[in-house]
């Protein structure tokens, strides 16, 4: 019997907080991870399967099957999410390294069990930071590497990045900006750059504040029962977002339409809903789909249509440098997808000048 380990990566943000504890207890137990702004991690997940080598393939397991399982059950579920709000599994559960690792193990075990032949899932190891990891191999075989690694750090005479940040009292994001300036060959201590790390950190937190917003709270009861079954359109909504590939802005207009069944959304809430998803690291295609699917889920209309027209600075300032290019994406759900007449009406009304 031999073991095979595959490594995958995903990014997510979270806040470690337990409603049952007082503010003081939360701060003591979770430290800076209890920040109400949350914070993000680039997670590394290692999946290990164990079994005999198949003589026909020379492999322990079909890697395509394993990769697809991880893609569907882990990456699609957790990547670029705010765990506390976007992932139902963690609504009411603290998204610690331990809980997240156990959840990944259980998801993969359930997914791989029907397809496995001789190989089986042996363990999952999740690394949150270089000093914080957890390994889990089932209810009777977990390995708390987290405690072991933290103990090692306390006796290590060469502190890691996190310890250095704590020692100098800087905000972690501000320190990251400061290090970036140094890497660019700049002097962050010169007059014009002294407050740049603070300004950039504050700006980035605002531009990604959508990770920490709850759609239900944004709608805030502004869903009304109305006997109306004609199209509702809110068009020319200004959007500003950050491309997740280069962290450069893209901006433009968003047009949202839906045909109610029994309920409508307060008109002012539609632009707010757009902002929830725009104020994240995004790609335009996903942003378009998220807006449409959220409205579909919130009020169960006959259909939803969303169109976004945007200019991307990653295409204008760099790369192909095409200053006049505009990216157009659409998401058509329900009657907007199935009925040509409804879709044509939406497109015509969007094109008309107000």
Secondary structure, DSSP 8 states (H G I E B T S, - for coil): -EEEEEEEEEEEEE----TTS-HHHHHHHHGGGG-TT-EEEEEEEEEEEEE--BTTTTBSS-HHHHHHHHIIIIIHHHTTEEHHHH-GGGTTS---HHHHHHHHHHHHHHHHHTT-SS-EEEEEEEEEETTEEEEE-STT--B-HHHHHHHHHHH-SS--HHHHHHHHT--HHHHHHHHHHHHTT--TTSGGGTTHHHHHHHHHHHHTGGGG--HHHHHTT-EEE----SEEEEEEEEEEEEETTT--EEEEEEEEEEE-SSEEE-HHHHHHHHHHHHSSEE-HHHHHHHHHHHHHHHH--SEEEEEEEEEEHHHHTSTT--TT--EEEEEEEEHHHH-HHHHHHHHHHHHS--
